[in-house]
Protein backbone atom coordinates (compact mmCIF):
# COMPACT_ATOMS: atom_id res chain seq x y z
CA UNK A 1 0.00 0.00 0.00
CA UNK A 2 1.33 3.40 -0.99
CA UNK A 3 0.94 6.52 1.15
CA UNK A 4 0.75 8.69 -1.97
CA UNK A 5 -1.92 8.53 -4.63
CA UNK A 6 -1.08 7.83 -8.26
CA UNK A 7 -1.11 10.97 -10.39
CA UNK A 8 -3.84 10.37 -12.99
CA UNK A 9 -2.90 13.51 -14.93
CA UNK A 10 -1.10 16.79 -14.20
CA UNK A 11 -4.16 18.95 -14.69
CA UNK A 12 -7.83 19.07 -13.77
CA UNK A 13 -10.70 17.12 -15.31
CA UNK A 14 -13.40 19.56 -16.47
CA UNK A 15 -16.83 17.97 -15.93
CA UNK A 16 -20.37 19.26 -16.43
CA UNK A 17 -22.19 18.34 -13.22
CA UNK A 18 -25.94 18.27 -12.59
CA UNK A 19 -27.50 20.01 -9.58
CA UNK A 20 -28.31 17.57 -6.77
CA UNK A 21 -26.37 14.65 -8.31
CA UNK A 22 -23.69 12.84 -6.32
CA UNK A 23 -20.27 12.16 -7.82
CA UNK A 24 -17.57 9.97 -6.27
CA UNK A 25 -14.10 11.31 -7.05
CA UNK A 26 -11.21 8.84 -7.24
CA UNK A 27 -8.69 9.71 -4.52
CA UNK A 28 -6.21 6.89 -5.22
CA UNK A 29 -5.56 7.68 -8.89
CA UNK A 30 -5.99 4.02 -9.97
CA UNK A 31 -9.51 4.26 -11.44
CA UNK A 32 -9.95 3.59 -15.15
CA UNK A 33 -12.95 5.99 -15.08
CA UNK A 34 -11.07 9.18 -14.08
CA UNK A 35 -11.87 11.40 -12.37
CA UNK A 36 -14.44 9.08 -10.81
CA UNK A 37 -14.09 5.98 -8.65
CA UNK A 38 -14.39 2.50 -10.16
CA UNK A 39 -13.47 0.58 -6.99
CA UNK A 40 -9.75 0.27 -7.80
CA UNK A 41 -8.89 1.70 -4.35
CA UNK A 42 -9.85 -1.51 -2.55
CA UNK A 43 -6.97 -2.54 -0.32
CA UNK A 44 -5.09 0.74 -0.74
CA UNK A 45 -6.27 2.72 2.29
CA UNK A 46 -7.82 5.36 0.01
CA UNK A 47 -11.54 6.08 -0.20
CA UNK A 48 -13.49 8.01 -2.84
CA UNK A 49 -14.64 11.54 -1.99
CA UNK A 50 -18.34 12.30 -2.40
CA UNK A 51 -19.20 15.53 -4.20
CA UNK A 52 -22.80 16.75 -4.44
CA UNK A 53 -23.35 19.38 -7.12
CA UNK A 54 -24.96 22.53 -5.71
CA UNK A 55 -25.88 23.68 -9.21
CA UNK A 56 -25.61 22.57 -12.82
CA UNK A 57 -22.26 23.88 -14.04
CA UNK A 58 -18.73 22.95 -15.10
CA UNK A 59 -16.39 22.06 -12.25
CA UNK A 60 -12.74 21.05 -12.33
CA UNK A 61 -12.01 17.80 -10.49
CA UNK A 62 -8.41 17.32 -9.36
CA UNK A 63 -6.40 15.07 -11.66
CA UNK A 64 -3.11 14.97 -9.76
CA UNK A 65 -4.80 13.72 -6.55
CA UNK A 66 -2.77 16.17 -4.43
CA UNK A 67 -5.32 19.00 -4.05
CA UNK A 68 -5.72 20.51 -0.57
CA UNK A 69 -9.41 20.97 -1.45
CA UNK A 70 -10.45 17.55 -2.76
CA UNK A 71 -12.22 16.68 -4.93
CA UNK A 72 -11.73 19.98 -6.75
CA UNK A 73 -8.54 21.28 -8.33
CA UNK A 74 -6.62 23.92 -6.37
CA UNK A 75 -3.65 24.21 -8.72
CA UNK A 76 -1.44 21.76 -6.79
CA UNK A 77 -0.52 20.05 -10.08
CA UNK A 78 1.60 23.06 -11.00
CA UNK A 79 3.96 22.24 -8.11
CA UNK A 80 4.48 18.57 -8.99
N, C-alpha and C positions, 0 to 999 in steps of 0.2 A: 504494500500500500504506500502510495506516495503522499507526502504532505502538501505538494503543490499540484494544482490542476494542470491539465494539458492545455496548451494554448491552441484553441480551435482556429483562430485567425487573428492577425494583428490589426483589428479594426472592428467597428460595431456591425451588427446585423440590423439593417432597417426593416421594420415589420409594421404593416398596417394592422392595428389591433381594434377589436370591437368592444364598445362600452359594455361593461358587466361580465365579459368573458374572462375566464381564468386561463393563464398560460403558465407552464412549468418550465422555467429556464434551467438548462443544463449547467451545473456548477463544476462538474468534473472535467469537462472538455472532451469526453470520450464518445458522446452521442453521435450517431450517424444522421440525426435529424436537427442539426444545429440551427438556431440557438436553443432548441427545445430538447427536453429529456426524452430518452428512449429506453431508460432502465439500465444503461451501461454502467452506471455508478455502483451497482450492487457489489458489495465487498470492498469498496474503496474508502469508506468513511465520509464520502460526500453525499449530499442530499440535494434534490432540485429545489429551486426557490420559486414559490408561487407568486405570480403577478396578476392582479386583477385590474383590468383596464377601467379607468375612471371616465373615459370618453373614447369615442371612435377617432383615432388619429394615428399618425406614424410615430413610433418610438424606436429608440436605438438600443437594442439589447447588447450587452457586453460580449465580445467575441474572444477576448484574451483571457477571460476568467479571473482577472486580477482587480476588477473595479472595487472601490471602497463603498460603492452604492449599488450593490447587486440587486436586481438583475440588469440594471441599466448602465450604459457606458458612462464613465466619468473622465475619459481621456487617458487612463492608466496605460493603454497600449503604446502611447508615444514614449514611455519611459522604459519599455522592455527591449 
